[in-house]
Structure formats: structure tokens, C-alpha cells
Amino acid sequence: MNYNWNWRIFGELSPDGVHTYWDTLLSGLAWTLATSLAGWGMALALGFAVGALRTLPARWLALVGTAYVELFRNVPLLVQMFLWFFVVPELLPAAAGAWLKALPNAPFVTAVVCLGFFTSARVAVQVTAGIQALAGGQRLAALALGLDLPQTYRFVLLPLALRIILPPLTSEFLNIIKNSSVALTIGLMELTASARAIQEFSFQVFEAFSAATLIYVLVNLAVITAMRLLERRLALPGTLGAR
């Protein structure tokens, strides 16, 4: 059986009679970017907080941070996605659960929250490693200058750690873009789900997923380029990020 290649499929109208299949892909890309960027913002905020928590002198706070990391890092992403979407609303009070289910963009909100928590655990590990890679005298010097512990982290340790961990953070950013495809399982029409919809309606499976693959590659290359430029801009002499 010979496969009938048809690259012109993207210019044809989709079943809604208004948009082309190319519009469907672009809509999926928009949802992928929105989900990834929102989840990444959440992951950075939580990851830096938890990562710093794991390096504090108070042992019980460090244990709380470690428990957070182990919980969200060791449960598969797909399982977490289903838990957030199907289970959490049932555990909330009836009114809150009903409100959550009735959200117009419930799959998007769920995907952002799930990706944010899942990726934050991985970011936290990177932040902890970055802080521990710094010379211990920097913390002591900051305290000796009159800074309290929160100020030491805010103005000294975290800014320097960020410069050190930019390369692994780039990998995590790429991962969250690719992991957003898991959201198709809860009904979010992101890029992979859009390609699958095109394949189901047009039966042009290779064209649909080839286009989606190319878009993923181009987006990730853009991210890598931007992060490399940022790494060079933020690098300081004497740190691991300097070139």
C-alpha cells in the first residue's frame, strides 16, 4: 500500500469550515507556548524558594524542602496530570470542586499547575547545587557586612547561583516545553493534540506530525539561542558561568 503524500493539506479548511489546518497548528503552538511559559514562571518561583530552603541551617526546613522535591520529582508527570485534573477537584469542598471543574480553561489551568509543581522540584535541585557550589565564605562575608540571612540569599547567594545554573535551567526550560504535550491527555489542544486532530480528520499522519516536529525543533532552538545569550550576558569573572 503506497502512502499518498499531500503537503498542501495545511492550506485546506478544517472541519469547522473557517480555519485551515495550518491555523490549527498555530493555535496548538500558541497553547503550548502559553502553557510552557506560565508553568515555567511558576516553576522558577517555587524552585528558587524550595532550593534555597534546602540549604538553610535549620534542619527541619531543609527536610521540608527535600520532602517537596522527592514528592514531585518521583511521581510520573502523567500520573500527576491525572491527579490534578480528576482527583483534586473531588477532594476539595463541593463548591470549590464544582467551580474548578466549571472553569472555561480548566485543562490549561490544570496543565500549568501540574507542570509548575513538577518542574519546580527539578529546578529546586539545580538551585541547591548552585548555592552549594559557591564558596562558603560568601555567606559569612555577607553576614559579617550586616546582612541578615534573607538578605544574604536575596542579594548574594541566589544571584550568583543563578549565573552558575543557567545551562541546566536551559535544559529544564526545554523539558517543560516538551512535557506540555502530556496535557493532551486532559483535553488541552496544544501542539501535539492539534497534530493528532489533523491526522484524525485528514488521515495525513506523516505530514501532521512532521510539521509538529519541525515546530518543536525551531522553538527549542530559539530557546537555546536566547539562553546562551543570557548566559554570556550574566556571566561574571571567577564564576563557573564565565567564558
C-alpha positions in Angstrom: 0.0 0.0 0.0 1.5 3.3 -1.1 1.1 6.4 1.1 -0.4 9.4 -0.6 1.8 12.4 0.4 -0.1 15.7 0.4 1.8 18.7 1.9 -0.9 21.0 0.6 -3.2 19.7 3.4 -2.2 22.6 5.6 -3.9 25.1 3.2 -7.2 23.2 3.2 -10.1 24.0 5.5 -10.5 22.0 8.7 -13.9 20.5 9.5 -15.1 23.8 11.2 -15.1 25.3 7.7 -13.4 28.5 8.9 -9.8 27.7 9.8 -7.2 25.9 7.8 -5.2 23.0 9.1 -2.2 25.4 9.4 -4.3 27.6 11.6 -5.0 24.6 13.8 -1.2 24.0 14.2 -0.6 27.7 15.0 -3.4 27.6 17.6 -1.8 24.5 19.1 1.6 26.2 19.2 0.0 29.2 21.0 -1.4 26.9 23.7 1.9 25.1 24.0 3.8 28.4 24.5 1.3 29.8 26.9 1.2 26.6 29.0 5.0 26.3 29.0 5.7 29.9 29.9 3.1 30.1 32.6 4.3 26.8 34.1 8.0 27.9 33.8 7.2 31.1 35.7 5.6 29.1 38.5 8.4 26.5 38.4 11.1 29.2 38.8 9.3 30.9 41.7 8.7 27.7 43.6 12.0 26.1 42.6 14.2 29.0 43.9 12.2 29.1 47.1 12.4 25.4 47.8 16.0 25.2 46.5 17.1 27.9 49.0 15.1 26.2 51.7 17.1 23.0 51.3 20.3 24.9 52.1 19.2 26.7 55.3 20.9 25.9 58.6 17.5 24.9 60.2 17.4 21.2 59.6 13.6 20.9 59.7 13.2 23.5 56.9 15.8 21.6 54.8 13.8 18.4 55.4 10.6 20.1 54.3 12.3 21.2 51.1 13.7 17.8 50.5 10.3 16.1 51.0 8.8 18.5 48.5 11.4 17.6 45.9 11.1 13.9 46.4 7.3 14.1 46.2 7.0 15.9 42.9 10.2 14.6 41.3 9.4 10.9 41.8 5.8 10.7 40.7 5.4 10.4 36.9 4.2 13.5 35.2 1.2 11.7 33.5 0.1 10.5 36.9 0.3 14.0 38.4 -1.6 15.4 35.5 -4.5 13.0 36.1 -4.4 13.6 39.8 -4.7 17.4 39.4 -7.4 17.1 36.8 -9.6 14.2 38.1 -8.8 13.7 41.8 -8.0 17.1 43.3 -11.5 18.6 42.5 -13.1 15.7 44.2 -11.0 16.2 47.4 -12.0 19.9 47.7 -15.2 21.1 49.3 -18.1 20.6 46.9 -18.5 24.3 45.9 -14.7 24.7 45.3 -14.6 21.5 43.3 -17.6 22.5 41.2 -16.0 25.9 40.5 -12.8 24.3 39.5 -14.5 21.9 37.1 -16.5 24.7 35.5 -13.5 26.9 34.7 -13.6 27.7 30.9 -10.0 26.8 30.5 -9.8 24.0 33.2 -7.3 21.9 31.1 -5.0 24.9 30.6 -5.1 25.8 34.3 -4.5 22.2 35.4 -1.6 21.8 32.9 0.1 25.0 34.2 -0.2 24.0 37.8 0.9 20.4 37.2 3.9 21.4 35.1 4.8 24.2 37.5 4.9 21.8 40.5 6.6 19.0 38.6 9.3 21.2 37.1 9.8 23.3 40.3 11.2 20.2 42.0 13.8 19.8 39.3 14.7 23.5 39.4 15.0 23.3 43.2 17.7 20.6 42.9 19.6 22.9 40.4 19.3 25.9 42.8 20.5 23.9 45.7 23.5 22.7 43.7 24.3 26.2 42.6 24.2 27.6 46.1 26.4 24.7 47.4 28.9 25.3 44.6 29.6 28.8 45.8 32.4 29.4 48.3 31.2 29.2 51.8 32.9 32.4 52.7 30.5 34.4 50.6 27.6 33.7 53.1 29.8 34.5 56.0 31.1 37.7 54.4 27.6 38.9 53.7 26.5 38.2 57.3 29.6 40.0 58.5 28.7 43.1 56.5 25.4 43.3 58.4 23.0 41.5 56.1 20.5 39.1 57.7 20.0 35.6 56.3 17.1 36.5 53.9 19.1 39.5 52.5 22.2 37.2 52.1 20.2 34.9 49.9 18.4 37.6 48.0 21.3 39.8 47.2 24.3 37.5 47.3 23.7 33.7 47.1 20.8 33.4 44.7 22.0 35.9 42.1 25.4 34.1 41.9 23.8 30.7 41.9 21.6 31.7 39.0 24.6 32.5 36.9 26.1 29.1 37.6 22.9 27.1 36.9 21.8 28.8 33.7 22.9 25.8 31.5 20.9 23.2 33.4 18.0 25.6 33.7 18.0 25.8 29.9 17.5 22.0 29.8 14.6 22.3 32.3 13.0 25.0 30.1 13.3 22.8 27.1 11.8 19.9 29.1 8.8 21.9 30.2 8.0 22.8 26.5 8.2 19.1 25.5 6.4 17.9 28.7 3.4 20.2 27.8 2.4 17.6 25.2 1.2 15.4 28.1 -1.6 17.9 28.6 -3.4 16.5 25.5 -4.5 13.6 27.8 -6.8 16.0 29.7 -8.1 17.8 26.7 -5.8 20.7 26.1 -5.4 21.4 22.4 -1.7 22.1 22.4 0.6 21.4 19.5 0.8 17.6 19.7 -3.0 17.4 20.2 -3.5 19.7 17.2 -1.3 17.5 15.0 -3.3 14.4 16.2 -6.5 16.2 15.3 -5.2 17.0 11.8 -4.2 13.3 11.4 -7.6 12.1 12.5 -9.6 14.4 10.2 -7.3 14.3 7.1 -5.6 10.9 7.5 -2.3 12.7 6.6 -0.4 11.4 9.6 3.1 11.9 8.4 2.5 15.5 7.3 0.8 16.5 10.5 3.4 15.1 12.9 6.4 16.1 10.6 5.1 19.7 10.8 4.7 19.5 14.6 8.2 18.0 15.0 9.7 20.8 12.9 7.9 23.5 15.0 9.1 21.9 18.3 12.7 21.9 17.0 12.5 25.5 15.9 11.0 26.6 19.2 13.7 24.8 21.2 16.5 26.2 19.0 15.2 29.7 19.7 15.1 28.9 23.4 18.7 27.6 23.3 20.0 30.6 21.5 18.2 33.1 23.8 19.5 31.3 26.9 23.1 31.2 25.6 23.0 34.9 25.0 21.6 35.4 28.5 24.3 33.2 30.0 27.0 35.2 28.3 25.5 38.5 29.5 25.2 37.4 33.1 28.5 35.6 33.4 30.9 37.1 36.0 34.7 36.6 36.1 35.6 33.9 38.6 32.3 32.0 38.4 31.6 28.7 36.6 29.5 30.6 34.0 32.2 32.9 32.8 33.7 32.4 29.4 
